[in-house]
């Protein structure tokens, strides 16, 4: 991975280059920021740049033995820790059991989020992902050995907020007492969920959302089949998240329309509260599958937030397509400061229970009843 491959974030690139050129690389760094801002690609580019044998023009050369190994993710002193689930009939838990899939996912596209990774290793979406103590044990064991490549040993820990307590405490000890020429790069989307003791022992680097102009330039180059109107619309809706922009560019138009249609019907039925119609619709929605339901909840959450902004006269901050805006012109009057938080909380709670294999039909019908009650309180 090269710095030049990363969309935007030029100030962070310059900062990371300086740490290498001045030989002042902090032993533990925490890359924090929203999804889709390039934290994982930046960590990969930084790791390659540090160990490159012939850096040129502020980037790795790409041709030295170290760079070639990095490009195939086969550099012996590059280690990964990431959320996984327990495989039956395996002696140990953790990242090593899913390393081939991890490499495949990165080489396919290093810009991905938690949901994409979870569905990649568990297409049914039934597993809860965590980082096990076996991962911490593995890293501690490997750090006791001499470097294979005579460069930096680099540990990239994706989503430290997923560390279970035992794993976190074991890892903390290693970060507190660093080994020579060892670098920990922790990548989080929820810094408030990372143990404060870990945060205090790392250098925090905050990744801002990407400007719409950067996302537009990316979409224009990668998806030449898109119209300029689509490019502008997707970049606006993505809200600084490149992963979301790509989802929009790749999503079948039929599915996008289906999400909006289901959201509109759900909200109308919740408000009208016709018992039979509502029961029939939630029964239909429950049969769409977990992947579609996850997308539905993400879509619904975004629509509720956008309609709240319209309600309080902040339309200039909206990220809505034309079809979404047409519906929201009237619907936004029902999404008020008094009920928005309550509806979002009910959405998040329903999503939480569905992820944990609750009865989908009951959860959706219960959500509909509570949402209807809150909508009528406008």
C-alpha positions in Angstrom: 0.0 0.0 0.0 1.3 3.5 -0.9 0.5 6.9 0.5 -0.4 7.9 -3.0 -3.2 5.3 -3.1 -5.0 6.8 -0.1 -7.8 9.3 -0.8 -7.1 12.7 0.9 -5.8 13.0 4.4 -2.7 14.8 3.2 -1.9 16.4 6.6 -1.8 13.0 8.2 0.4 11.6 5.5 2.9 14.5 6.0 2.9 14.0 9.8 3.6 10.2 9.4 6.4 10.9 6.9 8.0 13.3 9.4 8.0 10.7 12.1 10.1 8.4 9.9 12.4 11.0 8.4 13.2 12.4 11.9 13.5 8.9 13.3 10.9 9.7 16.0 8.3 7.0 15.5 6.0 6.7 18.5 5.9 3.0 19.6 2.0 3.0 19.9 -0.3 5.1 17.8 -4.1 5.2 17.8 -5.8 6.1 14.4 -9.2 7.3 15.3 -12.1 8.5 13.2 -15.3 7.6 11.4 -15.5 4.6 9.0 -14.5 5.2 5.5 -11.8 7.8 6.2 -8.8 5.6 5.2 -7.4 4.6 8.6 -6.5 1.0 7.7 -5.0 1.9 4.3 -3.0 4.6 6.0 -1.6 2.1 8.6 -0.6 -0.3 5.7 1.1 2.5 3.8 2.9 3.8 6.9 4.1 0.3 7.7 5.4 -0.2 4.2 7.0 3.3 4.2 8.8 2.6 7.5 10.4 -0.6 6.2 11.0 0.5 2.6 14.7 0.2 1.7 14.7 3.0 -0.9 12.0 5.6 -0.1 11.4 8.1 -2.9 9.4 11.3 -3.2 7.7 10.8 0.1 6.5 7.3 -0.6 7.7 3.7 -0.6 9.6 2.6 -3.7 7.5 -0.4 -4.4 10.4 -2.5 -5.8 12.7 -3.4 -2.9 12.3 -6.8 -1.3 10.5 -5.3 1.7 7.9 -3.5 -0.5 7.2 -6.5 -2.6 6.5 -8.5 0.6 4.2 -5.8 1.9 2.2 -5.6 -1.3 1.3 -9.3 -0.9 0.9 -8.9 2.9 3.6 -11.5 3.3 6.1 -9.4 5.3 7.2 -11.7 8.1 7.2 -8.9 10.8 3.8 -7.5 9.9 1.1 -8.9 12.2 -2.6 -8.4 12.3 -5.2 -8.5 15.0 -8.9 -8.1 14.1 -12.3 -9.2 15.3 -13.3 -12.8 14.6 -15.5 -15.5 16.0 -14.7 -18.9 17.5 -14.4 -21.7 14.9 -15.5 -25.2 16.1 -12.9 -27.9 16.3 -10.0 -25.4 16.5 -7.5 -25.4 19.4 -7.0 -21.6 19.5 -9.3 -18.7 18.8 -8.5 -15.5 16.9 -7.1 -13.7 13.9 -4.8 -16.5 12.6 -7.8 -18.7 11.8 -9.1 -16.0 9.4 -5.8 -14.6 8.1 -6.3 -15.8 4.4 -9.8 -14.1 4.4 -8.3 -11.0 5.9 -5.6 -10.7 3.3 -8.1 -11.4 0.5 -10.4 -8.6 1.8 -7.6 -6.1 2.0 -6.2 -6.9 -1.4 -9.7 -6.7 -2.9 -10.2 -3.3 -1.4 -8.7 -1.9 1.9 -11.6 0.4 2.4 -14.2 -1.6 4.2 -16.3 -1.3 7.4 -17.2 -3.6 10.3 -20.4 -4.9 8.7 -18.7 -5.7 5.4 -16.0 -7.7 7.3 -18.5 -9.5 9.4 -20.6 -10.6 6.4 -17.4 -11.6 4.5 -16.5 -14.2 7.1 -20.0 -15.0 8.2 -22.4 -14.5 5.3 -25.4 -15.4 7.4 -24.6 -12.6 9.8 -25.3 -14.7 12.9 -21.9 -14.4 14.7 -20.7 -11.8 17.2 -17.2 -10.8 16.5 -14.6 -10.1 19.2 -10.8 -10.1 19.7 -9.8 -13.0 21.9 -6.9 -13.3 24.5 -5.3 -15.8 22.1 -4.5 -12.9 19.8 -2.7 -11.1 22.6 -0.9 -14.3 23.6 0.2 -14.7 20.0 1.6 -11.2 19.7 3.5 -11.4 23.1 5.0 -14.7 21.9 6.1 -13.4 18.6 7.6 -10.2 20.0 10.0 -12.4 22.1 11.7 -13.5 18.9 14.3 -11.6 16.9 13.0 -9.7 13.8 12.9 -11.8 10.7 13.4 -8.9 8.3 15.7 -6.7 10.4 13.3 -3.8 10.3 10.4 -2.8 12.4 8.0 -5.3 13.9 4.5 -3.8 13.2 1.3 -4.9 14.8 -1.9 -3.5 13.2 -4.8 -3.9 15.5 -8.1 -3.2 13.8 -11.0 -2.2 16.1 -9.4 -2.3 19.6 -12.9 -1.5 21.0 -13.7 -5.2 20.2 -11.0 -6.5 22.6 -12.4 -8.6 25.4 -11.1 -7.5 28.8 -8.5 -10.3 29.2 -7.1 -9.6 25.8 -7.0 -5.9 26.4 -5.2 -6.2 29.8 -2.6 -8.6 28.3 -2.0 -6.2 25.3 -1.7 -3.2 27.7 1.3 -4.7 29.4 3.2 -5.0 26.1 2.3 -1.4 25.1 3.5 -0.1 28.5 6.8 -1.9 28.1 7.6 -1.7 24.4 10.1 -3.9 22.7 12.8 -2.2 20.6 11.8 -1.4 17.0 8.2 -2.5 17.6 5.3 -0.4 16.4 1.6 -0.8 17.4 -0.9 0.8 15.1 -4.4 0.7 16.6 -7.4 1.6 14.4 -10.7 2.6 16.0 -14.0 3.9 14.9 -15.2 4.4 18.5 -12.5 5.8 20.6 -14.9 6.2 23.5 -15.2 2.4 23.7 -11.4 1.8 23.9 -10.0 1.3 27.4 -8.8 4.6 28.8 -5.5 2.9 29.9 -4.8 2.0 26.3 -5.7 5.4 25.0 -3.3 7.1 27.5 -0.4 5.0 26.3 -0.8 5.8 22.6 -0.4 8.8 20.4 -3.8 9.8 19.1 -4.2 10.7 15.5 -7.6 11.9 14.5 -8.9 11.2 11.0 -11.5 13.8 9.7 -14.3 12.9 7.3 -13.3 13.1 3.7 -14.4 16.2 1.7 -17.1 15.6 -0.9 -14.7 16.8 -3.6 -12.2 14.0 -2.7 -15.0 11.4 -2.9 -16.3 12.8 -6.1 -12.8 12.6 -7.7 -12.5 9.0 -6.5 -15.9 8.0 -7.9 -15.3 9.7 -11.2 -12.1 7.7 -11.7 -13.2 4.3 -10.4 -16.8 4.3 -11.7 -16.8 6.0 -15.2 -20.2 4.6 -15.9 -21.8 7.0 -13.3 -23.3 10.2 -14.4 -22.0 13.5 -12.9 -25.4 13.9 -11.1 -25.0 10.4 -9.5 -21.4 11.2 -8.5 -22.4 14.4 -6.8 -25.4 12.8 -5.1 -23.5 9.8 -3.8 -20.6 11.9 -2.5 -23.1 14.2 -0.7 -25.1 11.3 0.8 -22.0 9.5 1.9 -21.2 12.3 4.4 -17.4 11.9 4.2 -17.4 8.1 4.3 -15.7 6.6 1.2 -17.1 3.1 2.1 -20.6 4.4 2.0 -20.0 6.2 -1.3 -18.8 2.9 -2.8 -21.8 1.1 -1.5 -24.0 3.6 -3.2 -22.1 3.3 -6.4 -22.2 -0.5 -6.4 -25.7 -1.0 -5.0 -28.3 -2.2 -7.4 -30.8 0.6 -8.1 -33.6 -1.8 -7.3 -32.3 -2.5 -3.8 -31.8 1.3 -3.2 -35.4 1.9 -4.2 -36.6 -1.0 -2.1 -35.0 0.4 1.0 -36.8 3.7 0.5 -40.1 2.1 -0.3 -39.9 -0.1 2.8 -39.0 2.8 5.0 -41.8 4.9 3.6 -44.4 2.1 4.1 -43.1 1.2 7.5 -43.4 4.8 8.8 -46.8 5.3 7.3 -48.2 2.1 8.8 -46.6 2.9 12.1 -48.4 6.3 12.2 -51.8 5.0 10.9 -51.6 1.8 13.1 -53.8 -0.5 11.2 -53.1 -3.7 13.2 -53.6 -6.2 10.3 -51.6 -4.2 7.7 -48.8 -3.6 10.2 -48.6 -7.2 11.2 -48.5 -8.2 7.5 -45.8 -5.8 6.6 -43.5 -6.6 9.5 -44.0 -10.3 8.7 -42.9 -9.6 5.1 -39.9 -7.5 6.3 -38.7 -10.2 8.7 -38.3 -12.6 5.7 -35.9 -10.4 3.8 -32.8 -11.8 5.5 -30.4 -10.3 8.0 -28.2 -8.6 5.5 -31.1 -6.6 4.0 -32.4 -5.8 7.5 -29.0 -4.4 8.5 -29.1 -2.2 5.5 -32.7 -1.2 6.3 -31.8 -0.2 9.8 -28.8 1.8 8.6 -30.9 3.5 5.9 -33.8 4.2 8.4 -31.3 5.7 10.9 -29.9 8.0 8.3 -33.3 9.1 7.0 -34.5 9.9 10.6 -31.4 12.1 11.2 -31.8 13.8 7.9 -35.5 14.5 8.5 -34.7 15.9 11.9 -32.3 18.4 10.3 -35.0 19.4 7.9 -37.5 19.8 10.8 -35.1 22.3 12.6 -34.5 24.2 9.4 -31.0 23.0 8.7 -31.7 21.8 5.1 -28.3 23.0 4.0 -26.8 20.1 6.0 -29.0 17.5 4.3 -27.6 14.5 2.3 -30.7 13.3 0.6 -31.4 12.1 -2.9 -34.2 13.6 -4.9 -36.6 10.7 -4.2 -35.7 10.8 -0.5 -36.2 14.6 -0.3 -39.6 14.4 -2.0 -40.8 12.1 0.7 -39.1 14.1 3.5 -40.7 17.4 2.6 -43.8 16.3 4.4 -42.5 13.5 6.7 -39.9 15.7 8.4 -42.7 17.6 10.2 -43.2 14.4 12.2 -39.6 14.0 13.3 -39.3 16.5 16.1 -36.8 17.3 18.9 -39.3 15.6 21.2 -39.4 12.2 19.5 -36.2 11.8 17.4 -34.0 10.5 20.2 -36.7 8.0 21.3 -37.3 6.6 17.8 -33.5 6.3 17.1 -33.1 4.5 20.5 -35.8 2.1 19.6 -34.2 1.5 16.2 -30.8 0.8 17.7 -32.3 -1.5 20.4 -34.2 -3.5 17.7 -31.1 -3.8 15.6 -29.1 -5.0 18.7 -31.7 -7.7 19.5 -31.9 -8.9 15.8 -28.1 -9.1 15.7 -28.3 -11.4 18.7 -30.7 -13.7 17.1 -33.9 -12.5 18.7 -37.3 -13.3 17.1 -37.3 -11.0 14.1 -41.1 -10.8 13.7 -41.7 -9.9 17.3 -38.9 -7.4 17.4 -40.1 -5.6 14.2 -43.7 -5.5 15.4 -42.7 -4.2 18.8 -40.6 -1.6 17.1 -43.5 -0.6 14.9 -45.8 -0.1 17.9 -43.3 2.0 19.8 -42.4 4.1 16.7 -46.1 4.8 15.9 -46.7 6.0 19.5 -43.7 8.3 19.3 -44.7 9.7 15.8 -48.1 10.6 17.1 -46.5 12.6 19.9 -45.2 15.2 17.4 
